[in-house]
């Protein structure tokens, strides 16, 4: 049996590693397609891009691992069935359960590894990935001055280059407009040719210009709008420096991202969730106390307290009731203002409570995600392995199609449940386990059918099944025909 177990494990290990890296590669390519516009043209070093891809690939393991287990288990048992090796094992008296036993143990070990990865490695990978991605997205585009186009990427200046040599350092027909004084095009520098260099620190751009002119309109003289004084000076060589360009990648302190729920392990998530819940309860208590005190004050208040210093409008009693009416109007005005204030407080508090509830829900979702990845690996194995034994087709043809079909179902249910949980429609405990709960009975059913050698995908059995259905349908359909009733009466 040991040789059999080793043989099954070797047959499973190759497809598992292959499909895992293929799935990971596809997910990384999806990441590149999504963020390619923010990566191109920023002069990023190859080491920075390699780190970004490495951290991104680490965050994609929770998606790639279940898909790899599903596909590899289906391929393994499909190959064993297609090569009649399963038939030979069963003929030797070895049941499918015993054949699956080493892979079940391996899947359990992989599930423990998946849990450890989600709890200890994934938070660090998310921290490194999101902090580096944030810095890359904030990075300015590298200097790219094209021929014949006005470039205004440097604040206060507009540059136009007529031609560039092949090395892109020699430039010709140069024009530099100086807008730093915000007075319009009053300063212009032209040159027949020059050299353009970027300092090693990527913060200073140096122009060495030759055979040019400086043009400047004098605007600090009296009546310059009418006299239009103008100054021109020639030069053989001139150096212009544009500093503080900051094209280098600036790293942000990673501590600023540590409070995000995706960067926490189980213990940190529980502590953070308890703190958020306690703070939310405290805010609710303060809110209820404020509202109750406000309404209690309004109930005790009367018009004489609203207007204690009201000047008697009718000291002689000529217009009886005038003072009382003024006081009541003032009281009504004060009550309306208080009601509007309470309404604004309620609306603001409602939005604040909803935001805090969503933060708590996200922590709960992330907490359950640590476990759902492990269970998903087991559930998808018990779908792929028996399905491969039933289909009996190996390779990357039919198994890939079937695996993608079941994985898409699993992924859609997972994403839908997570969105419902974040929106507060479903409890996170139900939403995060919904996909596993839906597919688990299917795995049990397929495992039972495969171990009992039920012809679930046999074409002849399905033909017999449909023939039985048609046999019961045809007599009923004949009775409904118009001529059938007349023939019985004859």
C-alpha positions in Angstrom: 0.0 0.0 0.0 2.9 2.4 0.7 4.0 2.1 -3.0 0.5 2.8 -4.1 0.3 5.8 -1.8 3.6 7.1 -3.1 2.4 6.6 -6.7 -0.8 8.5 -6.1 1.0 11.3 -4.3 3.5 11.6 -7.2 0.7 11.7 -9.7 -1.0 14.5 -7.7 2.1 16.6 -6.8 3.0 17.5 -10.4 -0.4 18.8 -11.6 -0.8 20.6 -8.2 2.4 22.6 -8.6 1.8 23.2 -12.3 -1.8 24.4 -11.9 -1.0 26.5 -8.9 1.7 28.5 -10.7 -0.5 28.8 -13.8 -3.3 30.2 -11.8 -1.0 32.5 -10.0 0.5 33.7 -13.3 -3.0 34.4 -14.7 -4.0 36.4 -11.6 -0.7 38.4 -11.7 -1.4 39.2 -15.4 -4.8 40.4 -14.4 -3.2 42.7 -11.9 -0.8 44.1 -14.5 -3.7 44.8 -17.0 -5.5 46.6 -14.2 -2.7 48.9 -13.1 -0.5 49.0 -16.3 -1.5 52.7 -16.9 -0.2 53.6 -13.4 3.1 51.7 -13.8 4.2 52.7 -17.3 6.2 55.9 -17.8 7.3 56.4 -14.2 10.9 55.2 -14.6 10.5 52.5 -12.0 13.5 50.3 -11.4 13.3 46.6 -12.2 13.8 45.7 -8.6 10.8 47.8 -7.5 8.6 46.2 -10.2 9.8 42.7 -9.1 9.0 43.5 -5.5 5.6 44.7 -6.4 4.8 41.6 -8.5 6.1 39.3 -5.7 3.9 41.0 -3.1 1.0 41.0 -5.5 1.4 37.2 -6.2 1.5 36.6 -2.4 -1.9 38.2 -2.0 -3.3 36.1 -4.8 -2.5 32.8 -3.1 -6.0 32.6 -1.5 -7.5 32.5 -5.0 -4.9 30.4 -6.7 -4.6 27.6 -4.2 -8.3 26.4 -4.2 -8.4 26.5 -7.9 -5.1 24.6 -8.2 -6.5 21.9 -5.8 -9.7 21.5 -7.7 -8.0 21.3 -11.1 -5.1 19.1 -10.0 -7.3 16.6 -8.2 -9.6 16.4 -11.2 -6.7 15.9 -13.6 -5.0 13.3 -11.4 -8.0 11.0 -11.0 -9.0 11.7 -14.6 -5.6 10.5 -15.8 -5.8 7.4 -13.5 -9.2 6.6 -14.9 -8.3 7.3 -18.6 -5.2 5.0 -18.3 -7.3 2.3 -16.6 -5.2 2.5 -13.5 -8.2 3.0 -11.4 -9.8 -0.1 -12.9 -6.7 -2.1 -12.1 -6.6 -0.9 -8.5 -10.3 -1.7 -8.0 -9.8 -5.1 -9.6 -7.0 -5.7 -7.0 -9.6 -5.1 -4.3 -8.5 -1.5 -3.4 -11.5 0.8 -3.0 -11.6 4.4 -4.2 -11.7 5.6 -0.6 -8.3 3.9 0.1 -6.9 5.4 -3.1 -8.0 8.8 -2.0 -6.7 8.4 1.5 -3.2 9.9 1.0 -4.6 12.8 -0.9 -7.1 13.5 1.8 -4.4 13.6 4.3 -2.3 15.9 2.0 -5.3 18.1 1.5 -5.8 18.5 5.3 -2.1 19.4 5.6 -2.6 22.0 2.8 -5.6 23.3 4.6 -3.5 23.9 7.8 -0.9 25.5 5.6 -3.5 27.7 4.0 -4.7 28.8 7.5 -1.2 29.6 8.6 -0.5 31.5 5.4 -3.7 33.6 5.8 -3.1 34.3 9.5 0.7 35.1 9.5 1.9 35.7 5.9 -1.0 37.3 4.1 -1.3 40.3 6.5 2.4 41.1 6.0 2.1 40.6 2.2 -0.9 42.9 2.1 0.9 45.5 4.1 4.0 45.4 1.8 1.9 45.3 -1.4 -0.6 48.1 -0.6 2.1 50.4 0.8 4.3 49.9 -2.3 1.4 50.2 -4.7 0.3 53.4 -3.0 3.8 54.9 -3.4 4.0 53.8 -7.1 0.6 55.3 -7.8 1.7 58.6 -6.2 4.9 58.5 -8.2 5.2 61.3 -10.9 5.7 60.4 -14.5 9.2 60.5 -15.7 10.4 63.4 -17.8 9.2 62.7 -21.4 9.5 65.8 -23.6 8.5 64.8 -27.1 9.5 66.5 -30.3 7.3 69.4 -31.5 5.0 69.3 -28.4 4.7 71.9 -25.6 5.6 70.2 -22.4 4.3 71.7 -19.1 5.2 69.0 -16.7 7.5 71.4 -14.8 5.7 73.9 -12.7 6.1 77.5 -14.0 7.7 76.6 -17.3 6.7 75.4 -20.8 9.3 73.7 -22.9 9.2 72.9 -26.7 11.9 70.9 -28.4 12.0 70.9 -32.2 14.1 67.8 -32.7 16.0 65.1 -30.8 19.0 63.1 -31.8 19.1 59.3 -31.5 20.6 59.4 -28.0 17.9 61.9 -26.9 20.5 64.0 -25.1 21.2 66.4 -28.0 18.2 68.7 -28.6 17.6 71.3 -31.3 15.4 74.3 -31.8 14.7 74.7 -28.1 12.1 77.2 -26.6 11.6 77.7 -22.9 8.8 79.9 -21.7 9.1 81.2 -18.1 5.7 81.5 -16.3 7.1 81.5 -12.8 6.1 85.1 -12.2 2.5 84.4 -13.5 2.6 87.4 -15.8 2.1 85.5 -19.1 4.7 84.9 -21.8 7.0 87.8 -20.8 10.2 85.6 -20.7 11.4 83.4 -23.5 14.7 81.6 -24.1 15.5 80.1 -27.5 18.5 78.1 -28.6 19.6 76.4 -31.8 20.8 73.3 -30.0 21.7 72.0 -26.6 22.0 69.0 -24.2 19.4 67.8 -21.8 20.4 65.7 -18.8 18.7 64.4 -15.7 20.7 64.4 -12.5 21.4 61.1 -10.8 19.0 61.9 -7.9 16.2 62.5 -10.5 15.3 65.8 -8.9 17.2 68.2 -11.2 16.9 68.7 -14.9 19.9 70.4 -16.6 19.7 72.2 -20.0 23.0 73.3 -21.6 22.0 75.6 -24.4 24.1 77.0 -27.2 23.7 79.8 -29.7 20.5 81.3 -28.3 18.7 84.4 -27.2 16.8 85.5 -24.1 13.7 87.7 -24.6 12.0 89.6 -21.8 9.2 92.2 -21.7 9.9 94.8 -19.1 6.8 95.2 -16.9 8.2 97.1 -13.9 8.4 100.5 -15.7 5.8 103.3 -15.7 3.3 103.1 -18.7 4.8 99.8 -19.8 1.5 98.8 -21.3 1.8 101.7 -23.8 5.5 101.9 -24.4 6.1 98.1 -24.5 9.7 98.0 -23.4 11.6 94.9 -24.6 14.9 93.4 -23.9 17.0 90.8 -25.8 20.3 89.3 -25.0 22.4 86.8 -27.0 24.5 84.0 -25.5 26.9 81.4 -26.8 26.4 79.0 -23.9 23.9 79.0 -21.1 22.9 76.5 -18.4 19.4 76.3 -17.0 18.6 74.1 -14.0 15.1 73.0 -13.0 15.2 71.6 -9.5 12.8 69.9 -7.0 11.3 67.8 -9.7 11.1 64.8 -7.4 10.9 61.9 -10.0 12.4 59.4 -7.5 10.2 56.9 -5.7 9.4 58.1 -2.2 8.5 55.4 0.3 5.7 56.0 2.8 6.0 54.8 6.4 4.3 51.3 6.5 3.0 52.1 10.0 0.3 54.3 8.5 -1.3 51.2 6.9 -1.1 48.8 9.9 -4.6 49.8 11.2 -6.3 48.4 8.1 -8.2 45.2 8.7 -6.4 43.4 5.8 -3.0 43.8 7.6 -4.1 42.0 10.8 -4.0 38.5 12.1 -6.8 36.8 14.1 -5.7 38.2 17.5 -5.3 41.7 16.1 -8.7 41.5 14.3 -10.4 40.5 17.5 -8.8 43.3 19.5 -9.5 45.9 16.9 -13.1 44.7 16.6 -13.7 44.8 20.3 -12.3 48.4 20.4 -14.5 49.5 17.6 -17.6 47.9 19.1 -16.9 49.5 22.5 -16.4 52.9 20.9 -19.6 52.5 18.9 -21.6 51.6 22.0 -20.1 54.6 23.9 -21.1 57.0 21.0 -24.6 55.6 20.9 -25.0 56.1 24.7 -23.8 59.7 24.3 -26.1 60.2 21.4 -29.2 58.9 23.3 -28.3 61.0 26.3 -28.0 64.1 24.2 -31.3 63.6 22.5 -33.1 62.7 25.7 -31.7 65.8 27.5 -32.7 68.0 24.6 -36.3 66.8 24.5 -36.6 66.8 28.3 -35.4 70.5 28.3 -38.0 71.4 25.7 -40.8 69.7 27.5 -40.1 71.7 30.7 -39.6 75.0 28.9 -42.5 77.5 28.6 -42.9 80.8 26.9 -41.9 82.8 30.0 -38.5 81.1 30.1 -37.9 81.6 26.4 -38.5 85.4 26.8 -37.7 86.4 30.4 -36.4 89.8 29.3 -39.3 90.7 27.0 -40.0 94.3 27.1 -43.6 95.0 27.8 -45.1 96.1 24.5 -48.3 97.3 26.1 -47.7 98.8 29.5 -50.9 100.8 29.4 -53.0 97.8 28.4 -54.2 99.4 25.1 -53.5 96.2 23.1 -54.3 93.3 25.4 -52.5 89.9 24.6 -49.8 91.5 22.5 -47.0 90.6 24.9 -48.2 87.0 25.3 -48.4 86.6 21.5 -44.8 87.9 21.0 -43.6 85.5 23.7 -45.3 82.5 22.2 -44.0 83.3 18.7 -40.4 83.5 20.1 -41.0 80.2 21.9 -42.2 78.6 18.7 -39.1 79.9 16.9 -36.8 78.5 19.5 -38.6 75.1 19.4 -38.2 75.0 15.6 -34.5 75.8 15.8 -34.0 73.1 18.4 -35.9 70.5 16.3 -33.7 71.3 13.3 -30.6 71.0 15.4 -31.8 67.6 16.7 -32.6 66.5 13.2 -29.1 67.4 12.0 -27.6 65.6 14.9 -29.6 62.5 14.2 -28.6 62.5 10.5 -24.9 63.0 11.2 -25.0 60.3 14.0 -26.8 57.9 11.7 -24.1 58.2 9.0 -21.4 57.9 11.6 -23.0 54.7 13.1 -23.4 53.2 9.7 -19.7 53.8 8.8 -18.6 52.3 12.1 -20.8 49.3 11.6 -19.3 48.7 8.2 -15.8 48.9 9.7 -16.8 46.2 12.2 -18.4 44.1 9.5 -15.1 44.2 7.5 -13.2 43.0 10.5 -15.6 40.1 11.0 -15.4 39.3 7.3 -11.6 39.2 7.4 -11.7 37.1 10.5 -13.8 34.4 8.9 -11.8 34.6 5.7 -8.8 33.1 7.6 -10.8 29.9 8.0 -12.9 29.8 4.8 -9.7 29.5 2.6 -8.8 26.3 4.5 -12.2 24.8 4.2 -12.5 25.8 0.6 -9.4 23.7 -0.2 -11.0 20.6 1.3 -14.4 21.2 -0.3 -13.0 21.7 -3.7 -10.8 18.6 -3.4 -13.8 16.5 -2.6 -15.5 17.9 -5.7 -12.5 17.5 -8.0 -11.2 14.0 -7.0 -14.5 12.1 -7.4 -15.5 14.1 -10.5 -12.2 13.1 -12.1 -12.8 9.5 -11.2 -16.3 9.7 -12.8 -15.3 11.6 -15.9 -12.1 9.6 -16.5 -10.6 12.2 -18.7 -7.1 13.7 -17.9 -5.0 16.4 -19.4 -5.9 20.1 -19.7 -9.0 19.7 -21.8 -12.3 18.7 -20.2 -10.9 18.9 -16.6 -10.0 22.6 -17.1 -13.5 23.4 -18.4 -15.2 21.6 -15.5 -12.8 23.1 -12.9 -13.4 26.6 -14.2 -17.1 26.0 -14.1 -17.2 24.9 -10.4 -14.6 27.5 -9.4 -16.6 30.3 -11.0 -19.7 29.2 -9.1 -17.6 29.1 -5.9 -16.1 32.5 -6.6 -19.4 34.2 -7.5 -21.1 32.9 -4.4 -18.1 34.1 -2.3 -18.0 37.6 -3.8 -21.8 37.9 -3.6 -21.9 36.9 0.1 -19.0 39.2 0.9 -20.7 42.2 -0.7 -24.0 41.4 1.1 -22.0 41.2 4.4 -20.3 44.6 3.8 -23.7 46.1 2.9 -25.2 44.8 6.1 -27.7 42.6 4.3 -26.3 39.3 5.5 -24.5 38.4 8.7 -20.8 37.9 8.1 -20.9 34.5 9.7 -23.4 33.3 7.1 -22.1 35.3 4.1 -18.5 34.1 4.4 -19.4 30.4 4.7 -22.2 30.5 2.1 -20.0 29.2 -0.8 -18.6 26.3 1.2 -22.1 25.4 2.5 -23.5 25.4 -1.0 -20.7 23.3 -2.5 -20.2 20.9 0.4 -23.3 18.8 -0.3 -22.2 18.6 -3.9 -18.8 17.2 -2.8 -20.5 14.6 -0.5 -22.8 13.6 -3.3 -20.0 13.2 -5.9 -17.8 11.3 -3.4 -20.6 8.9 -2.7 -21.4 8.4 -6.4 -17.7 7.8 -7.2 -17.1 5.4 -4.3 -20.2 3.4 -5.2 -19.3 3.3 -8.9 -22.6 5.0 -9.8 -22.8 5.7 -13.6 -23.6 9.4 -13.0 -22.1 10.5 -16.3 -22.7 7.4 -18.3 -24.5 8.2 -21.6 -26.4 4.9 -21.7 -27.8 5.4 -18.2 -29.0 8.9 -19.1 -30.6 7.6 -22.3 -32.4 4.9 -20.3 -33.5 7.6 -17.8 -34.9 9.9 -20.5 -36.6 6.9 -22.3 -38.4 6.1 -19.1 -39.6 9.7 -18.8 -40.7 9.7 -22.4 -42.5 6.3 -21.9 -44.7 7.9 -19.2 -45.2 11.1 -21.2 -46.2 9.5 -24.6 -49.4 7.7 -23.4 -50.7 10.8 -21.8 -50.0 12.9 -24.9 -51.9 10.4 -27.0 -55.0 10.7 -24.9 -55.0 14.5 -25.5 -55.1 14.0 -29.3 -58.5 14.9 -31.0 -58.9 11.6 -32.8 -58.0 9.3 -29.9 -61.3 9.8 -28.0 -63.4 9.2 -31.2 -61.7 5.9 -31.8 -62.5 4.7 -28.3 -66.2 5.3 -28.8 -66.2 3.3 -32.0 
